[in-house]
Amino acid sequence: MHSTLIVARMSPESGADVAGLFADFDRTEMPHRMGTRRRQLFAYRGLYFHLQDFEADNGGALIERAKDDTRFVRISDDLKPYIEAYDPATWRSPADAMATRFYSWEA
């Protein structure tokens, strides 16, 4: 399984709204189209963490193909009032907000 972790900023009171947007999105076939097996959202002191697990290491390529889908564009636009780039000066795409894994362990 391949995972990505996006880090951004979010006010703590926005959690329910963001969760609702993703709940609606995840009820469509979009997660399957992107190879998403699991999505988890976390908040900590004004930070937003979006952990997404994929069936295979090609999740990035599948997302690239899906990002022109109107549902993908819509959720990206709908999240804008709630999610702010961690570093707006350097943000150009979600790839600029992805954490780098430096350790992993599995049983």
Secondary structure as GFF3:
##gff-version 3
##sequence-region A 1 107
A	DSSP	beta_strand	2	10	.	.	.	ID=ss1
A	DSSP	three_ten_helix	12	14	.	.	.	ID=ss2
A	DSSP	alpha_helix	15	26	.	.	.	ID=ss3
A	DSSP	alpha_helix	30	34	.	.	.	ID=ss4
A	DSSP	beta_strand	36	44	.	.	.	ID=ss5
A	DSSP	beta_strand	47	54	.	.	.	ID=ss6
A	DSSP	alpha_helix	59	66	.	.	.	ID=ss7
A	DSSP	alpha_helix	70	79	.	.	.	ID=ss8
A	DSSP	beta_strand	83	85	.	.	.	ID=ss9
A	DSSP	three_ten_helix	94	97	.	.	.	ID=ss10
###
